[in-house]
Amino acid sequence: MINGSWITQPVKGLTGRYAGWKGTWTWRAVPGKNANHQPDFEDKFTLCPR
């Protein structure tokens, strides 16, 4: 995570319009640009119907 590598996890919609849809959540930490120098995050969700 420290080096900005993408991490991918499986996800599944649980309620509403996306209930039962499956896909992935991909995220990474990027260098912080805020006053506390905390990392920011970029993420992407991809969900597909059953």
PDB file of N, CA, C and O in Angstrom:
ATOM      1  N   MET A   1       0.824  -1.189   0.000  1.00  0.00           N
ATOM      2  CA  MET A   1       0.000   0.000   0.000  1.00  0.00           C
ATOM      3  C   MET A   1       0.872   1.258   0.000  1.00  0.00           C
ATOM      4  O   MET A   1       0.516   2.255  -0.629  1.00  0.00           O
ATOM      5  N   ILE A   2       1.972   1.222   0.676  1.00  0.00           N
ATOM      6  CA  ILE A   2       2.807   2.412   0.798  1.00  0.00           C
ATOM      7  C   ILE A   2       3.323   2.872  -0.560  1.00  0.00           C
ATOM      8  O   ILE A   2       3.412   4.076  -0.802  1.00  0.00           O
ATOM      9  N   ASN A   3       3.666   1.935  -1.457  1.00  0.00           N
ATOM     10  CA  ASN A   3       4.257   2.317  -2.730  1.00  0.00           C
ATOM     11  C   ASN A   3       3.220   2.670  -3.788  1.00  0.00           C
ATOM     12  O   ASN A   3       3.593   2.917  -4.935  1.00  0.00           O
ATOM     13  N   GLY A   4       1.937   2.705  -3.452  1.00  0.00           N
ATOM     14  CA  GLY A   4       0.903   3.095  -4.400  1.00  0.00           C
ATOM     15  C   GLY A   4       0.412   1.971  -5.283  1.00  0.00           C
ATOM     16  O   GLY A   4      -0.262   2.222  -6.282  1.00  0.00           O
ATOM     17  N   SER A   5       0.737   0.730  -4.935  1.00  0.00           N
ATOM     18  CA  SER A   5       0.263  -0.408  -5.722  1.00  0.00           C
ATOM     19  C   SER A   5      -1.253  -0.527  -5.614  1.00  0.00           C
ATOM     20  O   SER A   5      -1.832  -0.249  -4.564  1.00  0.00           O
ATOM     21  N   TRP A   6      -1.891  -0.944  -6.708  1.00  0.00           N
ATOM     22  CA  TRP A   6      -3.338  -1.160  -6.703  1.00  0.00           C
ATOM     23  C   TRP A   6      -3.651  -2.445  -5.957  1.00  0.00           C
ATOM     24  O   TRP A   6      -2.952  -3.445  -6.122  1.00  0.00           O
ATOM     25  N   ILE A   7      -4.688  -2.429  -5.141  1.00  0.00           N
ATOM     26  CA  ILE A   7      -5.173  -3.581  -4.388  1.00  0.00           C
ATOM     27  C   ILE A   7      -6.591  -3.848  -4.865  1.00  0.00           C
ATOM     28  O   ILE A   7      -7.402  -2.926  -4.944  1.00  0.00           O
ATOM     29  N   THR A   8      -6.898  -5.100  -5.182  1.00  0.00           N
ATOM     30  CA  THR A   8      -8.214  -5.449  -5.711  1.00  0.00           C
ATOM     31  C   THR A   8      -8.915  -6.432  -4.782  1.00  0.00           C
ATOM     32  O   THR A   8      -8.316  -7.408  -4.331  1.00  0.00           O
ATOM     33  N   GLN A   9     -10.184  -6.170  -4.501  1.00  0.00           N
ATOM     34  CA  GLN A   9     -11.008  -7.028  -3.658  1.00  0.00           C
ATOM     35  C   GLN A   9     -12.319  -7.326  -4.377  1.00  0.00           C
ATOM     36  O   GLN A   9     -12.858  -6.454  -5.059  1.00  0.00           O
ATOM     37  N   PRO A  10     -12.838  -8.541  -4.234  1.00  0.00           N
ATOM     38  CA  PRO A  10     -14.155  -8.820  -4.813  1.00  0.00           C
ATOM     39  C   PRO A  10     -15.244  -8.112  -4.008  1.00  0.00           C
ATOM     40  O   PRO A  10     -15.130  -7.961  -2.791  1.00  0.00           O
ATOM     41  N   VAL A  11     -16.294  -7.682  -4.696  1.00  0.00           N
ATOM     42  CA  VAL A  11     -17.438  -7.049  -4.035  1.00  0.00           C
ATOM     43  C   VAL A  11     -18.731  -7.638  -4.583  1.00  0.00           C
ATOM     44  O   VAL A  11     -18.765  -8.206  -5.675  1.00  0.00           O
ATOM     45  N   LYS A  12     -19.790  -7.488  -3.799  1.00  0.00           N
ATOM     46  CA  LYS A  12     -21.101  -7.968  -4.219  1.00  0.00           C
ATOM     47  C   LYS A  12     -22.151  -6.990  -3.712  1.00  0.00           C
ATOM     48  O   LYS A  12     -22.154  -6.634  -2.533  1.00  0.00           O
ATOM     49  N   GLY A  13     -23.047  -6.552  -4.605  1.00  0.00           N
ATOM     50  CA  GLY A  13     -24.130  -5.680  -4.201  1.00  0.00           C
ATOM     51  C   GLY A  13     -25.088  -6.433  -3.286  1.00  0.00           C
ATOM     52  O   GLY A  13     -25.453  -7.574  -3.569  1.00  0.00           O
ATOM     53  N   LEU A  14     -25.494  -5.800  -2.197  1.00  0.00           N
ATOM     54  CA  LEU A  14     -26.338  -6.475  -1.213  1.00  0.00           C
ATOM     55  C   LEU A  14     -27.792  -6.015  -1.210  1.00  0.00           C
ATOM     56  O   LEU A  14     -28.681  -6.795  -0.868  1.00  0.00           O
ATOM     57  N   THR A  15     -28.050  -4.769  -1.582  1.00  0.00           N
ATOM     58  CA  THR A  15     -29.412  -4.259  -1.497  1.00  0.00           C
ATOM     59  C   THR A  15     -29.753  -3.411  -2.712  1.00  0.00           C
ATOM     60  O   THR A  15     -28.881  -3.026  -3.491  1.00  0.00           O
ATOM     61  N   GLY A  16     -31.042  -3.129  -2.854  1.00  0.00           N
ATOM     62  CA  GLY A  16     -31.501  -2.205  -3.886  1.00  0.00           C
ATOM     63  C   GLY A  16     -31.194  -2.658  -5.293  1.00  0.00           C
ATOM     64  O   GLY A  16     -31.152  -3.851  -5.593  1.00  0.00           O
ATOM     65  N   ARG A  17     -30.983  -1.692  -6.136  1.00  0.00           N
ATOM     66  CA  ARG A  17     -30.764  -1.937  -7.558  1.00  0.00           C
ATOM     67  C   ARG A  17     -29.588  -2.882  -7.828  1.00  0.00           C
ATOM     68  O   ARG A  17     -29.623  -3.630  -8.805  1.00  0.00           O
ATOM     69  N   TYR A  18     -28.566  -2.865  -7.000  1.00  0.00           N
ATOM     70  CA  TYR A  18     -27.356  -3.644  -7.254  1.00  0.00           C
ATOM     71  C   TYR A  18     -27.297  -4.966  -6.489  1.00  0.00           C
ATOM     72  O   TYR A  18     -26.256  -5.623  -6.477  1.00  0.00           O
ATOM     73  N   ALA A  19     -28.392  -5.363  -5.856  1.00  0.00           N
ATOM     74  CA  ALA A  19     -28.420  -6.626  -5.115  1.00  0.00           C
ATOM     75  C   ALA A  19     -28.065  -7.785  -6.044  1.00  0.00           C
ATOM     76  O   ALA A  19     -28.673  -7.957  -7.100  1.00  0.00           O
ATOM     77  N   GLY A  20     -27.080  -8.568  -5.639  1.00  0.00           N
ATOM     78  CA  GLY A  20     -26.657  -9.740  -6.394  1.00  0.00           C
ATOM     79  C   GLY A  20     -25.613  -9.473  -7.473  1.00  0.00           C
ATOM     80  O   GLY A  20     -25.031 -10.416  -8.010  1.00  0.00           O
ATOM     81  N   TRP A  21     -25.368  -8.224  -7.795  1.00  0.00           N
ATOM     82  CA  TRP A  21     -24.337  -7.905  -8.793  1.00  0.00           C
ATOM     83  C   TRP A  21     -22.964  -8.201  -8.187  1.00  0.00           C
ATOM     84  O   TRP A  21     -22.761  -8.030  -6.985  1.00  0.00           O
ATOM     85  N   LYS A  22     -22.034  -8.640  -9.017  1.00  0.00           N
ATOM     86  CA  LYS A  22     -20.684  -8.946  -8.550  1.00  0.00           C
ATOM     87  C   LYS A  22     -19.670  -8.132  -9.328  1.00  0.00           C
ATOM     88  O   LYS A  22     -19.907  -7.729 -10.467  1.00  0.00           O
ATOM     89  N   GLY A  23     -18.530  -7.901  -8.685  1.00  0.00           N
ATOM     90  CA  GLY A  23     -17.489  -7.146  -9.355  1.00  0.00           C
ATOM     91  C   GLY A  23     -16.266  -6.992  -8.488  1.00  0.00           C
ATOM     92  O   GLY A  23     -15.976  -7.835  -7.639  1.00  0.00           O
ATOM     93  N   THR A  24     -15.543  -5.892  -8.713  1.00  0.00           N
ATOM     94  CA  THR A  24     -14.312  -5.655  -7.977  1.00  0.00           C
ATOM     95  C   THR A  24     -14.245  -4.218  -7.470  1.00  0.00           C
ATOM     96  O   THR A  24     -14.831  -3.298  -8.042  1.00  0.00           O
ATOM     97  N   TRP A  25     -13.520  -4.067  -6.391  1.00  0.00           N
ATOM     98  CA  TRP A  25     -13.175  -2.760  -5.850  1.00  0.00           C
ATOM     99  C   TRP A  25     -11.654  -2.692  -5.908  1.00  0.00           C
ATOM    100  O   TRP A  25     -10.975  -3.537  -5.323  1.00  0.00           O
ATOM    101  N   THR A  26     -11.122  -1.717  -6.592  1.00  0.00           N
ATOM    102  CA  THR A  26      -9.683  -1.548  -6.742  1.00  0.00           C
ATOM    103  C   THR A  26      -9.308  -0.195  -6.143  1.00  0.00           C
ATOM    104  O   THR A  26      -9.927   0.821  -6.460  1.00  0.00           O
ATOM    105  N   TRP A  27      -8.296  -0.181  -5.277  1.00  0.00           N
ATOM    106  CA  TRP A  27      -7.916   1.059  -4.620  1.00  0.00           C
ATOM    107  C   TRP A  27      -6.418   1.102  -4.362  1.00  0.00           C
ATOM    108  O   TRP A  27      -5.734   0.080  -4.404  1.00  0.00           O
ATOM    109  N   ARG A  28      -5.919   2.312  -4.094  1.00  0.00           N
ATOM    110  CA  ARG A  28      -4.522   2.504  -3.717  1.00  0.00           C
ATOM    111  C   ARG A  28      -4.380   3.808  -2.942  1.00  0.00           C
ATOM    112  O   ARG A  28      -5.180   4.733  -3.079  1.00  0.00           O
ATOM    113  N   ALA A  29      -3.340   3.845  -2.132  1.00  0.00           N
ATOM    114  CA  ALA A  29      -2.994   5.080  -1.419  1.00  0.00           C
ATOM    115  C   ALA A  29      -2.092   5.900  -2.319  1.00  0.00           C
ATOM    116  O   ALA A  29      -1.234   5.354  -3.014  1.00  0.00           O
ATOM    117  N   VAL A  30      -2.281   7.195  -2.308  1.00  0.00           N
ATOM    118  CA  VAL A  30      -1.431   8.117  -3.070  1.00  0.00           C
ATOM    119  C   VAL A  30      -0.874   9.144  -2.096  1.00  0.00           C
ATOM    120  O   VAL A  30      -1.474   9.388  -1.049  1.00  0.00           O
ATOM    121  N   PRO A  31       0.254   9.744  -2.421  1.00  0.00           N
ATOM    122  CA  PRO A  31       0.851  10.718  -1.494  1.00  0.00           C
ATOM    123  C   PRO A  31      -0.148  11.788  -1.066  1.00  0.00           C
ATOM    124  O   PRO A  31      -0.867  12.348  -1.893  1.00  0.00           O
ATOM    125  N   GLY A  32      -0.185  12.063   0.233  1.00  0.00           N
ATOM    126  CA  GLY A  32      -1.111  13.044   0.778  1.00  0.00           C
ATOM    127  C   GLY A  32      -0.806  14.459   0.325  1.00  0.00           C
ATOM    128  O   GLY A  32       0.352  14.866   0.227  1.00  0.00           O
ATOM    129  N   LYS A  33      -1.859  15.189   0.055  1.00  0.00           N
ATOM    130  CA  LYS A  33      -1.700  16.589  -0.345  1.00  0.00           C
ATOM    131  C   LYS A  33      -2.377  17.511   0.661  1.00  0.00           C
ATOM    132  O   LYS A  33      -2.539  18.707   0.418  1.00  0.00           O
ATOM    133  N   ASN A  34      -2.769  16.934   1.793  1.00  0.00           N
ATOM    134  CA  ASN A  34      -3.439  17.753   2.795  1.00  0.00           C
ATOM    135  C   ASN A  34      -2.430  18.220   3.852  1.00  0.00           C
ATOM    136  O   ASN A  34      -1.273  17.800   3.839  1.00  0.00           O
ATOM    137  N   ALA A  35      -2.860  19.060   4.735  1.00  0.00           N
ATOM    138  CA  ALA A  35      -1.977  19.662   5.734  1.00  0.00           C
ATOM    139  C   ALA A  35      -1.372  18.636   6.695  1.00  0.00           C
ATOM    140  O   ALA A  35      -0.285  18.861   7.227  1.00  0.00           O
ATOM    141  N   ASN A  36      -2.062  17.508   6.925  1.00  0.00           N
ATOM    142  CA  ASN A  36      -1.568  16.484   7.861  1.00  0.00           C
ATOM    143  C   ASN A  36      -0.672  15.454   7.192  1.00  0.00           C
ATOM    144  O   ASN A  36      -0.162  14.551   7.855  1.00  0.00           O
ATOM    145  N   HIS A  37      -0.478  15.581   5.897  1.00  0.00           N
ATOM    146  CA  HIS A  37       0.340  14.643   5.126  1.00  0.00           C
ATOM    147  C   HIS A  37      -0.173  13.212   5.220  1.00  0.00           C
ATOM    148  O   HIS A  37       0.601  12.261   5.114  1.00  0.00           O
ATOM    149  N   GLN A  38      -1.456  13.065   5.414  1.00  0.00           N
ATOM    150  CA  GLN A  38      -2.082  11.749   5.414  1.00  0.00           C
ATOM    151  C   GLN A  38      -2.286  11.303   3.970  1.00  0.00           C
ATOM    152  O   GLN A  38      -2.514  12.140   3.098  1.00  0.00           O
ATOM    153  N   PRO A  39      -2.208  10.003   3.702  1.00  0.00           N
ATOM    154  CA  PRO A  39      -2.417   9.552   2.322  1.00  0.00           C
ATOM    155  C   PRO A  39      -3.856   9.772   1.878  1.00  0.00           C
ATOM    156  O   PRO A  39      -4.794   9.664   2.669  1.00  0.00           O
ATOM    157  N   ASP A  40      -4.005  10.078   0.620  1.00  0.00           N
ATOM    158  CA  ASP A  40      -5.314  10.113  -0.011  1.00  0.00           C
ATOM    159  C   ASP A  40      -5.499   8.775  -0.705  1.00  0.00           C
ATOM    160  O   ASP A  40      -4.551   8.001  -0.834  1.00  0.00           O
ATOM    161  N   PHE A  41      -6.708   8.505  -1.147  1.00  0.00           N
ATOM    162  CA  PHE A  41      -6.978   7.232  -1.798  1.00  0.00           C
ATOM    163  C   PHE A  41      -7.677   7.457  -3.119  1.00  0.00           C
ATOM    164  O   PHE A  41      -8.498   8.363  -3.255  1.00  0.00           O
ATOM    165  N   GLU A  42      -7.346   6.624  -4.096  1.00  0.00           N
ATOM    166  CA  GLU A  42      -8.066   6.549  -5.356  1.00  0.00           C
ATOM    167  C   GLU A  42      -8.741   5.193  -5.364  1.00  0.00           C
ATOM    168  O   GLU A  42      -8.152   4.207  -4.919  1.00  0.00           O
ATOM    169  N   ASP A  43      -9.962   5.125  -5.859  1.00  0.00           N
ATOM    170  CA  ASP A  43     -10.613   3.821  -5.954  1.00  0.00           C
ATOM    171  C   ASP A  43     -11.521   3.747  -7.164  1.00  0.00           C
ATOM    172  O   ASP A  43     -11.939   4.764  -7.716  1.00  0.00           O
ATOM    173  N   LYS A  44     -11.818   2.516  -7.565  1.00  0.00           N
ATOM    174  CA  LYS A  44     -12.698   2.238  -8.696  1.00  0.00           C
ATOM    175  C   LYS A  44     -13.568   1.037  -8.333  1.00  0.00           C
ATOM    176  O   LYS A  44     -13.086   0.049  -7.778  1.00  0.00           O
ATOM    177  N   PHE A  45     -14.838   1.137  -8.650  1.00  0.00           N
ATOM    178  CA  PHE A  45     -15.755   0.009  -8.482  1.00  0.00           C
ATOM    179  C   PHE A  45     -16.219  -0.431  -9.857  1.00  0.00           C
ATOM    180  O   PHE A  45     -16.513   0.399 -10.717  1.00  0.00           O
ATOM    181  N   THR A  46     -16.284  -1.737 -10.062  1.00  0.00           N
ATOM    182  CA  THR A  46     -16.865  -2.293 -11.280  1.00  0.00           C
ATOM    183  C   THR A  46     -17.853  -3.356 -10.838  1.00  0.00           C
ATOM    184  O   THR A  46     -17.474  -4.331 -10.189  1.00  0.00           O
ATOM    185  N   LEU A  47     -19.124  -3.170 -11.188  1.00  0.00           N
ATOM    186  CA  LEU A  47     -20.164  -4.147 -10.850  1.00  0.00           C
ATOM    187  C   LEU A  47     -20.862  -4.572 -12.148  1.00  0.00           C
ATOM    188  O   LEU A  47     -21.113  -3.751 -13.031  1.00  0.00           O
ATOM    189  N   CYS A  48     -21.166  -5.851 -12.244  1.00  0.00           N
ATOM    190  CA  CYS A  48     -21.854  -6.388 -13.416  1.00  0.00           C
ATOM    191  C   CYS A  48     -23.098  -7.140 -12.970  1.00  0.00           C
ATOM    192  O   CYS A  48     -23.079  -7.782 -11.920  1.00  0.00           O
ATOM    193  N   PRO A  49     -24.193  -7.075 -13.750  1.00  0.00           N
ATOM    194  CA  PRO A  49     -25.400  -7.803 -13.377  1.00  0.00           C
ATOM    195  C   PRO A  49     -25.141  -9.297 -13.306  1.00  0.00           C
ATOM    196  O   PRO A  49     -24.182  -9.816 -13.877  1.00  0.00           O
ATOM    197  N   ARG A  50     -26.011  -9.957 -12.601  1.00  0.00           N
ATOM    198  CA  ARG A  50     -25.892 -11.411 -12.415  1.00  0.00           C
ATOM    199  C   ARG A  50     -25.638 -12.131 -13.695  1.00  0.00           C
ATOM    200  O   ARG A  50     -25.516 -13.356 -13.699  1.00  0.00           O
TER     201      ARG A  50
END
